[in-house]
Amino acid sequence: MISTLHDERTCSVDTVTEELGRGIKCCEVALSSASARTWGSKIKNAQKAHETALRFVHRARLSEHQAHRINQRIKHLKTLLEELNVGGGSQPREHLSKLG
C-alpha cells in the first residue's frame, strides 16, 4: 500500500501528501484491527510514510502553503502513531488483548 519514495528530492508535494494520507489510513486501520499481522504491517507502512515525509520537508523548497499542508499531515500522522504507542517499537498494551 505504501510506496517507498527512493529519491525524496524528485518527489512532488502531491506525492508526499498522498503518501502521508496512506500512512494516516494505515494507522486508522491498525487502530481498528484485531489482527496482529495487519496491525504490524500497517504500522510499519505508516512509519515509513512519516520518515519519508520528514526527509522530504527538510530537503525540498516549499512554499508557505505547501509546508503548512504537509506539516499538518505529518503532525496528524505522528499523533496517530503516538496513539498506537509505536515510538519504542513495542505494541501498545491496550491492543495486546486484541492480538491474542
C-alpha distances in whole Angstrom, upper triangle without the diagonal:
4,6,10,12,15,18,18,21,20,17,18,19,17,14,14,14,11,9,12,11,7,9,12,10,9,12,14,12,13,17,17,16,19,17,17,15,12,14,13,10,9,12,11,8,10,13,11,11,14,16,15,16,19,20,19,22,24,24,24,27,26,28,29,27,24,24,25,22,20,22,21,18,18,21,19,16,19,20,18,17,21,21,19,22,19,22,23,21,22,21,23,26,26,23,24,26,23,22,25
4,6,9,12,15,14,18,17,14,16,16,14,11,11,12,10,7,9,10,7,7,11,10,9,12,14,13,14,17,19,18,21,19,18,16,14,14,14,10,9,11,9,6,8,10,8,7,11,12,11,12,15,16,16,18,20,21,20,24,23,25,26,25,21,21,22,20,17,19,19,15,15,18,17,14,16,19,16,15,19,20,18,20,18,19,21,19,21,21,22,26,26,23,25,27,24,23,26
4,6,9,12,12,15,14,12,14,15,14,10,10,12,10,8,11,12,9,10,14,14,13,16,18,17,18,21,22,22,24,22,22,19,17,18,16,13,13,14,12,9,11,12,9,8,12,12,10,12,15,15,14,17,19,19,19,22,22,24,26,24,21,21,23,20,17,20,20,17,17,20,19,16,18,21,19,18,22,23,21,23,20,21,23,21,24,23,25,29,29,26,28,31,28,26,30
4,6,9,10,13,13,11,14,15,15,11,10,13,12,9,12,14,12,12,15,16,15,17,20,19,19,22,24,23,26,24,23,20,19,19,17,14,14,14,12,9,11,11,7,8,11,10,8,11,13,12,12,16,17,16,17,21,21,24,25,25,21,21,23,21,17,19,21,17,16,20,20,17,18,21,20,18,22,24,22,23,20,20,22,20,23,23,26,29,30,27,29,31,29,27,31
4,6,6,9,9,7,10,12,13,9,9,12,12,9,12,14,13,13,17,18,17,19,22,22,22,25,27,26,29,27,26,24,22,22,20,17,17,17,15,12,13,13,9,9,11,10,7,9,12,10,10,13,15,13,14,17,18,21,23,22,18,18,21,19,16,18,20,17,16,19,20,17,19,22,21,20,23,25,24,25,22,22,24,22,25,26,28,32,32,30,31,34,32,31,34
4,6,9,9,9,13,15,16,12,12,16,15,13,15,18,17,16,20,21,20,22,25,25,25,28,30,29,32,29,28,25,24,24,22,19,19,19,16,14,16,15,11,12,14,12,9,12,14,11,11,15,15,13,14,18,19,23,25,25,21,21,23,22,18,20,23,20,19,22,23,20,21,25,24,22,25,28,26,27,24,23,25,23,27,28,30,34,34,32,33,37,35,33,36
4,5,6,7,11,13,15,12,11,15,16,14,16,19,18,18,21,23,22,24,27,27,27,30,32,32,34,32,31,29,27,27,25,23,22,22,19,17,18,17,14,13,15,13,9,11,13,10,9,13,13,10,11,15,16,20,22,22,19,19,22,21,17,19,22,20,19,22,23,21,22,26,25,24,27,29,28,29,26,25,27,26,29,30,32,36,37,35,36,39,37,36,39
4,5,5,8,10,12,10,9,12,14,12,13,17,17,16,19,21,21,22,25,26,26,28,31,31,34,32,31,29,27,26,25,22,21,21,19,16,16,16,13,11,12,11,7,8,10,7,5,9,10,8,8,12,13,17,19,19,15,15,18,17,14,16,19,17,15,19,20,18,19,23,23,22,24,27,26,27,24,23,25,25,28,29,31,34,35,33,35,38,36,35,38
4,6,8,10,13,12,11,14,16,15,16,19,20,20,22,24,24,26,28,29,30,32,34,34,37,36,34,32,31,30,29,26,25,25,22,20,20,19,16,15,16,14,11,11,12,9,7,10,10,7,6,9,12,15,18,19,15,15,18,18,15,17,20,19,18,21,23,21,22,26,26,25,27,30,30,30,27,26,29,28,31,33,34,38,39,37,39,42,40,39,42
4,7,10,12,10,11,14,15,14,16,19,19,20,22,24,24,26,28,29,30,32,34,34,37,36,35,32,31,31,29,26,25,25,23,21,21,20,17,16,17,16,12,13,14,12,9,12,13,10,9,11,13,16,19,19,15,16,20,18,16,19,21,20,19,23,24,22,24,27,27,26,29,31,31,32,29,28,31,30,33,34,36,39,40,38,40,43,41,39,43
4,7,8,6,7,10,11,11,13,15,16,16,19,20,21,23,25,26,27,29,31,31,34,33,32,30,28,28,27,24,22,22,21,18,18,18,15,13,14,14,10,10,13,11,8,11,13,10,9,11,12,15,17,17,13,14,17,15,13,16,18,16,16,20,21,19,21,24,24,23,26,28,28,29,27,26,29,28,31,32,33,37,37,35,37,40,38,36,40
4,5,5,6,9,10,11,13,14,16,17,19,20,21,23,25,26,27,29,31,31,35,34,33,31,29,29,28,25,23,24,22,19,19,19,17,14,15,16,12,11,14,13,9,11,13,12,9,11,10,12,15,14,10,12,15,13,11,15,17,15,16,19,20,19,21,24,24,24,27,28,28,30,28,27,30,30,32,33,34,37,37,36,38,41,38,37,41
4,5,5,6,9,10,11,12,14,15,16,18,20,21,23,24,26,27,29,30,34,33,32,31,28,28,27,25,23,23,22,19,18,18,16,13,14,15,12,10,12,12,9,9,12,12,9,10,8,10,12,11,7,9,11,9,8,11,13,12,13,16,17,16,18,21,21,22,24,26,26,28,26,26,29,28,31,31,32,36,35,34,36,39,37,36,40
4,5,5,6,8,10,10,12,14,15,16,18,20,21,22,24,26,27,28,32,31,31,30,27,26,26,24,21,22,22,18,17,19,17,13,15,16,13,11,14,15,12,12,16,15,13,14,12,13,15,12,9,12,13,10,9,13,14,12,14,17,17,16,19,21,21,22,25,26,26,28,26,27,30,29,31,31,32,35,35,33,36,38,35,35,39
4,5,5,6,9,10,11,12,14,15,16,19,20,21,23,24,26,27,30,29,29,27,24,24,24,21,19,20,19,15,15,16,14,11,13,14,11,10,13,13,10,12,15,15,13,15,13,16,17,16,12,14,15,12,11,14,15,13,14,17,17,16,18,21,20,21,24,25,25,27,25,25,28,27,29,29,30,34,33,31,34,36,34,33,37
4,5,5,6,9,10,10,12,14,15,17,18,20,21,23,25,25,29,28,27,26,23,23,22,20,17,18,17,14,13,13,12,8,10,11,8,6,10,10,8,9,13,12,11,13,12,14,16,14,11,11,13,10,8,11,12,10,10,14,14,13,15,18,18,18,20,22,22,23,22,22,25,24,26,27,27,31,31,29,32,34,32,31,35
4,5,5,6,9,10,11,12,14,15,17,18,20,21,23,24,28,27,27,26,23,22,22,20,18,18,18,15,13,14,13,10,11,13,11,8,11,13,11,11,15,15,13,15,13,14,15,13,9,10,11,8,6,10,10,7,9,12,12,11,14,16,16,17,20,21,21,23,22,22,25,25,27,27,27,31,30,28,31,33,31,31,35
4,5,5,6,9,10,11,12,14,15,16,18,20,21,22,26,25,25,24,21,21,21,18,16,17,17,13,12,14,13,9,12,14,12,10,14,15,13,14,18,18,16,18,16,18,18,16,13,14,15,11,10,13,13,10,11,15,13,12,15,17,16,17,20,21,21,23,22,23,26,25,27,26,27,30,29,27,30,32,30,29,33
4,5,5,6,9,10,11,13,14,15,17,19,20,21,24,23,23,21,19,18,18,15,13,14,13,10,9,11,9,6,9,11,9,8,12,13,11,13,16,16,16,18,17,19,20,18,15,15,16,13,10,13,13,10,10,14,13,11,14,16,15,15,18,20,19,21,19,20,23,21,24,23,24,28,27,25,28,30,28,27,31
4,5,5,6,9,10,11,12,14,15,17,19,20,23,23,22,21,18,17,18,16,13,13,13,10,8,10,9,6,7,10,9,7,10,13,11,12,15,17,16,18,16,18,18,16,13,13,13,11,8,10,10,6,7,10,9,7,10,13,12,12,15,16,16,18,17,18,21,20,22,22,22,26,25,23,26,28,26,26,30
4,5,5,6,9,10,11,12,14,15,17,18,22,22,22,21,18,17,18,16,13,13,14,11,9,12,12,9,10,13,13,11,14,16,15,15,19,20,19,21,18,20,20,17,15,15,15,12,10,12,11,7,9,12,10,8,12,13,12,13,16,17,17,19,18,20,23,22,23,22,22,26,25,23,26,28,25,25,29
4,5,5,6,9,10,10,12,14,15,16,20,19,19,18,15,15,15,13,10,11,12,8,7,11,11,8,10,13,12,12,15,17,16,17,20,21,20,23,21,23,23,21,18,18,18,15,13,15,14,11,12,14,12,10,13,15,12,13,17,17,16,19,17,19,22,20,22,21,21,25,24,21,24,26,23,23,27
4,5,5,6,9,10,11,12,15,15,18,18,18,16,14,13,13,11,8,8,9,6,4,7,8,6,7,10,11,10,13,15,15,16,19,20,20,23,21,23,23,21,18,18,18,15,13,14,13,10,10,12,10,7,10,12,10,10,13,14,13,15,14,15,18,17,18,17,18,22,21,19,22,24,22,21,25
4,5,5,6,9,10,11,13,14,18,18,18,18,15,13,14,13,10,10,12,10,7,10,11,9,9,13,13,12,14,17,17,17,20,22,22,24,22,23,22,20,18,18,17,14,13,13,12,8,9,10,7,5,9,10,7,9,12,12,12,15,14,16,19,18,19,18,18,21,20,18,21,23,21,21,25
4,5,5,6,9,10,11,12,16,16,17,16,13,12,14,12,9,10,12,10,8,12,13,11,12,16,16,15,18,20,20,20,24,25,24,27,24,26,25,23,21,21,20,17,16,17,15,11,13,14,11,9,12,13,10,11,15,14,13,16,16,18,21,19,20,18,18,21,20,18,21,22,20,20,23
4,5,5,6,9,10,10,14,13,13,13,9,9,10,9,5,7,9,7,6,10,11,10,11,14,15,15,17,20,20,21,24,25,25,28,26,28,27,25,23,23,22,19,17,18,17,13,14,15,12,10,12,13,10,10,14,13,11,14,13,16,18,16,17,15,16,19,18,15,18,20,17,17,21
4,5,5,6,9,10,13,13,13,13,10,8,10,10,6,6,9,9,6,9,12,11,11,14,16,16,17,20,20,21,24,25,26,28,26,28,27,25,23,22,21,19,17,17,16,13,13,13,10,8,10,10,6,7,10,9,8,11,11,13,16,14,15,13,13,16,15,13,16,18,16,16,20
4,5,5,6,9,12,13,14,15,11,10,13,13,9,10,13,12,10,13,15,14,14,18,19,18,20,23,23,23,26,28,28,30,28,29,28,26,24,24,22,20,19,19,17,14,15,15,11,10,12,11,8,10,12,10,10,13,14,17,19,18,18,15,15,17,15,13,17,18,15,16,20
4,5,5,6,10,10,12,12,8,8,11,10,7,9,12,11,11,14,16,15,16,19,20,20,22,25,25,26,28,30,30,32,30,32,31,29,27,26,25,23,21,22,20,17,17,18,15,13,15,15,11,12,15,13,11,15,15,18,20,18,18,15,15,17,15,13,16,17,14,14,18
4,5,5,8,8,9,10,7,5,8,9,6,7,10,11,10,12,15,15,15,18,20,20,22,24,25,26,28,30,30,33,31,33,32,30,28,27,26,24,22,22,21,18,17,18,15,13,14,14,10,10,13,11,8,12,11,15,17,15,14,11,11,14,12,10,12,14,11,11,15
4,6,8,10,11,13,10,8,11,12,10,10,13,14,12,14,17,17,17,20,22,21,23,26,26,27,29,31,31,34,32,33,32,30,28,28,26,24,23,22,20,18,18,17,14,13,14,12,9,10,11,9,7,11,12,15,17,16,15,11,10,12,10,8,12,13,11,12,15
4,7,9,11,13,10,9,12,14,11,12,16,16,15,17,20,19,20,23,24,24,26,29,29,30,32,34,34,36,34,36,35,32,31,30,29,26,25,25,23,20,21,20,17,16,17,16,12,13,15,12,11,14,15,19,21,19,17,14,13,15,12,10,13,13,10,12,15
4,5,8,9,7,6,10,11,10,11,14,15,15,17,19,19,20,23,24,25,27,29,30,31,33,35,35,38,36,37,37,34,32,32,31,28,27,27,25,22,22,22,19,17,19,18,14,14,17,14,12,15,15,19,20,18,16,13,13,14,12,9,11,12,8,9,12
4,6,9,8,8,11,13,12,13,16,17,17,19,22,22,23,25,27,28,29,32,33,34,36,38,38,41,39,41,40,38,36,35,34,32,30,30,28,26,25,25,23,20,21,20,17,17,18,16,13,16,16,20,21,18,16,12,13,13,11,8,9,9,5,6,9
4,5,5,6,9,10,11,12,14,15,16,18,20,21,22,24,26,27,29,30,32,33,35,36,37,40,39,41,40,38,36,35,35,32,30,30,29,26,26,26,23,21,22,22,18,17,19,17,14,17,16,20,20,17,15,12,14,15,14,10,10,11,7,6,9
4,6,5,6,9,10,11,12,14,15,16,18,20,21,22,24,26,27,29,30,32,33,35,36,39,38,40,40,38,36,35,34,32,30,30,29,26,25,25,23,20,21,21,17,16,18,16,13,15,14,17,17,14,12,9,12,13,13,9,9,10,8,5,8
4,5,5,6,9,10,11,12,14,16,17,19,20,21,23,25,26,27,29,31,32,33,34,38,37,39,39,37,35,34,34,31,29,29,29,25,25,25,23,20,21,22,18,17,19,18,15,17,15,18,18,15,14,12,14,16,16,13,12,14,12,9,11
4,6,5,6,8,10,11,12,14,16,17,18,20,21,23,24,26,27,29,31,32,33,36,34,36,36,35,32,31,31,29,26,27,26,22,22,23,21,18,19,20,16,15,18,17,13,16,15,18,19,16,15,13,14,17,16,12,13,15,12,10,13
4,6,5,6,9,10,11,12,14,16,16,18,20,21,23,25,26,27,29,31,31,34,33,35,35,33,31,30,29,27,25,25,24,21,20,21,18,15,16,17,13,12,14,13,10,12,11,15,15,13,12,9,11,13,13,9,11,13,10,9,12
4,6,5,6,9,10,11,12,14,15,17,18,20,21,23,24,26,28,29,30,33,32,35,35,33,31,30,30,28,25,25,24,21,20,21,19,16,16,17,14,12,15,14,11,12,10,13,14,10,10,9,11,14,15,11,12,15,13,10,14
4,5,5,6,9,10,11,12,14,15,17,18,20,21,23,25,26,27,28,31,31,33,33,32,29,28,28,26,23,24,24,20,19,21,19,16,17,18,15,13,16,16,13,15,12,15,16,13,13,12,15,18,18,15,16,18,16,13,17
4,5,5,6,9,10,11,12,14,15,17,19,20,21,23,25,26,27,30,28,31,31,29,26,25,25,23,20,21,20,17,16,18,16,12,14,15,12,11,14,14,11,13,12,15,16,13,14,12,14,17,17,14,16,18,15,14,18
4,5,5,6,9,10,10,12,14,15,17,18,20,21,23,25,25,29,27,30,29,28,26,24,24,22,20,20,19,16,15,16,14,11,11,13,10,8,11,11,8,10,8,11,12,10,11,10,12,15,15,13,15,17,16,14,18
4,5,5,6,9,10,11,12,14,16,17,18,20,22,23,24,27,27,29,30,29,26,24,25,23,20,20,20,17,15,17,16,13,13,15,13,10,13,15,12,13,9,12,13,10,12,12,14,18,18,16,17,20,18,16,20
4,5,5,6,9,10,11,12,14,16,16,18,20,21,22,25,25,27,27,26,23,22,23,21,18,18,19,15,14,16,15,11,13,15,13,11,15,16,13,15,12,14,16,13,15,15,17,20,21,18,20,22,20,19,22
4,5,5,6,9,10,11,12,14,15,17,19,20,21,24,23,25,25,24,21,20,20,18,15,15,15,12,11,13,11,8,9,12,9,8,11,13,11,13,10,12,15,13,15,14,16,19,19,17,19,22,20,19,23
4,5,5,6,9,10,11,12,14,15,17,19,20,23,22,25,25,24,21,20,20,19,15,15,16,13,11,13,12,9,9,12,10,8,11,13,11,12,9,10,12,10,13,14,15,19,20,18,20,23,21,20,23
4,5,5,6,9,10,11,12,14,16,17,18,21,21,24,24,24,20,19,20,19,15,16,17,14,12,14,15,11,12,15,14,11,15,17,15,16,12,13,15,13,16,17,19,22,23,21,23,26,24,22,26
4,6,5,6,9,10,10,12,14,15,16,19,18,21,21,20,17,16,17,15,12,13,14,11,9,12,12,9,10,14,13,11,15,16,15,16,14,15,17,16,19,19,20,24,24,22,24,27,25,24,28
4,6,5,6,9,10,11,13,15,15,18,17,20,20,19,16,15,15,14,11,11,12,9,6,9,10,7,7,11,11,9,12,14,14,15,12,12,15,15,17,18,19,23,23,22,24,27,25,24,28
4,5,5,6,9,10,11,13,14,18,17,20,21,21,18,16,17,16,13,13,15,12,9,12,13,11,10,14,14,12,14,17,16,16,13,12,15,14,18,19,20,24,25,24,25,29,27,26,29
4,5,5,6,9,10,11,12,15,15,19,19,19,16,15,17,15,12,13,15,12,10,14,15,12,13,16,16,15,17,20,19,19,17,16,19,18,21,22,24,27,28,26,28,31,30,28,32
4,5,5,6,9,10,10,13,13,15,16,16,12,11,13,12,8,9,11,9,7,11,12,10,11,15,15,14,17,19,19,20,17,17,20,19,22,23,24,28,28,27,29,32,30,29,33
4,5,5,6,9,10,13,13,16,16,16,14,11,13,13,9,9,12,11,8,10,13,11,11,14,16,14,16,19,19,19,17,15,18,19,22,23,24,27,28,27,29,32,31,30,34
4,6,5,6,9,12,13,16,17,18,15,13,15,15,12,12,15,14,11,14,17,15,14,18,19,17,19,22,22,22,19,18,20,20,24,25,26,30,31,30,32,35,34,32,36
4,5,5,6,9,10,13,15,15,12,10,13,13,10,11,14,13,11,15,17,15,16,19,20,19,21,24,24,24,22,21,23,23,26,27,29,32,33,31,34,37,35,34,38
4,6,6,8,8,11,12,13,10,7,10,11,8,8,12,12,10,13,15,15,15,18,19,19,20,23,24,24,22,21,24,24,27,28,29,32,33,32,34,37,36,35,39
4,6,8,9,13,14,15,13,10,13,14,11,11,15,15,13,15,18,17,16,20,22,20,22,25,25,25,23,21,24,24,28,29,30,34,34,34,36,39,38,37,40
4,7,9,13,15,16,13,12,15,16,13,14,17,17,15,18,21,20,19,23,24,23,25,28,28,28,26,24,26,26,30,31,32,36,37,36,38,41,40,39,42
4,6,10,12,13,10,9,13,14,11,13,16,16,15,18,20,20,20,23,25,24,26,28,29,29,27,26,28,29,32,33,34,38,38,37,39,42,41,40,43
4,7,10,12,9,9,13,14,12,14,17,17,17,19,22,22,22,25,27,26,28,31,31,32,30,28,31,32,35,36,36,40,40,39,42,45,43,42,46
4,6,8,6,6,9,10,10,11,14,15,15,17,19,20,20,23,25,25,26,29,30,30,29,28,31,31,34,35,35,39,39,38,41,43,42,41,45
4,5,5,6,8,10,11,12,14,16,16,18,20,21,22,24,26,27,28,30,31,32,31,30,33,34,37,37,37,41,40,40,42,45,43,43,47
4,6,5,6,9,10,10,12,14,15,16,18,20,21,22,24,25,26,28,30,31,30,29,32,33,36,36,36,39,39,38,41,44,42,42,46
4,6,5,6,9,10,11,13,14,15,17,19,20,21,23,24,26,27,29,30,30,29,32,33,35,35,35,38,37,37,40,42,41,41,45
4,5,5,6,8,10,11,12,14,16,17,18,20,21,23,24,26,27,28,27,27,30,30,33,33,33,37,36,35,38,41,39,39,42
4,5,5,6,8,10,10,12,14,15,16,18,20,21,22,24,26,26,25,24,28,28,31,31,31,35,34,34,37,39,38,37,41
4,6,5,6,9,10,10,12,14,15,16,18,20,21,22,24,25,25,24,28,28,31,31,30,33,33,32,36,38,36,37,40
4,6,5,7,9,10,11,13,14,16,17,19,20,22,23,25,24,24,27,28,30,30,29,32,31,31,34,36,34,35,38
4,5,5,6,9,10,11,12,14,15,16,18,20,21,22,21,21,24,25,27,27,27,30,30,29,32,34,33,33,36
4,5,5,6,9,10,10,12,14,15,16,18,20,20,20,19,23,23,26,26,25,29,28,28,31,34,32,32,36
4,5,5,6,9,10,11,13,14,15,17,19,20,20,19,23,24,26,25,24,28,27,27,30,32,30,31,35
4,5,5,6,8,10,11,12,14,15,17,18,18,18,22,22,23,23,23,26,25,24,27,30,28,28,32
4,5,5,6,9,10,10,12,14,15,16,15,15,19,19,21,21,21,24,24,23,26,29,27,27,31
4,5,5,6,9,10,10,12,14,15,15,14,18,19,21,21,20,23,23,22,25,28,27,27,31
4,5,5,6,9,10,11,13,14,15,15,19,19,20,20,18,22,21,20,24,26,24,25,28
4,5,5,6,9,10,11,12,12,12,16,16,18,17,17,20,19,18,21,24,22,22,26
4,5,5,6,8,10,10,10,10,13,14,16,16,15,19,18,18,21,24,23,23,26
4,5,5,6,9,10,11,11,14,15,16,16,14,17,16,17,20,22,21,22,25
4,5,5,6,9,9,11,14,14,15,14,12,15,14,14,17,19,18,19,22
4,5,5,6,6,7,11,11,12,11,11,14,14,13,16,19,18,18,21
4,5,5,6,7,10,11,11,11,10,13,13,13,16,19,18,19,22
4,5,8,10,12,13,12,11,9,11,10,11,14,16,16,17,20
4,6,9,11,10,9,8,6,9,9,8,11,14,13,13,17
4,6,7,8,7,7,5,9,10,10,12,15,15,15,18
4,5,5,6,6,7,11,12,12,13,16,16,15,18
4,6,8,9,10,13,15,15,16,20,20,19,22
4,6,9,10,12,15,15,15,19,20,18,20
4,7,9,12,15,14,14,17,18,16,18
4,6,9,12,11,10,14,15,13,15
4,6,9,7,7,11,11,10,12
4,6,6,7,10,11,10,13
4,5,5,8,10,10,12
4,6,7,8,10,12
4,6,5,6,9
4,5,5,6
4,5,5
4,6
4
